[in-house]
């Protein structure tokens, strides 16, 4: 299956496949960070994600965040600079 071309779509696909979330909100905050360290002229570097999934039940906040970061490692390796994350169980 071909990869989606924009980072938001790739993040959504990766998180949906990994966690089957009950709810998922992804916001590109890159414009707020223009000119800051890690910001790229084309954007797609800073995101906010709120995800609710059964997979986070029993995990601490740090464990849930680490799990999400591991799933998104390829995005961090290719230009994702910052991720504001809220990961919760239903």
N, C-alpha and C positions, 0 to 999 in steps of 0.2 A: 504494500500500500504506500503511495507517495506521501511524503511529509508535507504538512501544511506549510505555507511559505512565511506566514507571519508568526512572531514569537507568541503572541496571545493565544492563537489557535493551537500552537504546539504545546504550550503550557496546559491549556484546557484538555487536550487529548491525552497527554501524559498523566495528568491527575485523575482524569475520568477512568482511564484504563487501570491505574494502580489502586484507586480507592473507591470507585463506584459511589461518588458522593451523593448525599441527599440534596445538598445545595453547594453551589460553587459560583463565586463572584471573582472576576479578574479585571483589574483596572490598570491601564497603562498610565503611570504617573510620571513618565519621562519628561514631559514638557515642564513640570514643576522643578526639574533638576538641570535644566539646560545651563551649560557653563560650569557645572559642578564636576568634581572628580568622578570619573566613570561614565559620564554622560557622553553619548555619541551624537553626531549631527543628525542622524536618521532616527533617533529615539530608540524605543524598544529596549531600554536598559534598566528602568526602574518600574516595578510593579507592586501592587497590593493584591493579596489573595485572601479571601475568606472561604474556607472549605469546612463542610460538616460531613462526616462519614463515620460509619460504624467502626472502621479500621482504627480510629483513634481512641476507642473505648479502652479504659485501663492504662492508657499511656499518660505520662506527665507531659506538660506543655513542651518541655525541651525534647523529649522523645518524639512527640508528634512532629515538631518542627524539623528535627534531624531526618525523620522519615521522608518528609516532603522534600527537603533539600537534596537528599540522595536521589529521589525520583527526577529532580530537575537539574542534576549535575551537568548533563550535556548542554543545557541552556546557559548555565554559569560558565562553562568552558568556552562558549561561543558568543559571549558579550553581555549576558544578563549580569548586571552589576549589583542590584539591590532588590530585596524582596521583603516587603512588610507582610507578615503572615499571621493569620488567626486560623488555627486548626482545632476543631472541636468534634466531640462525639455528639450524636443527636440527644 
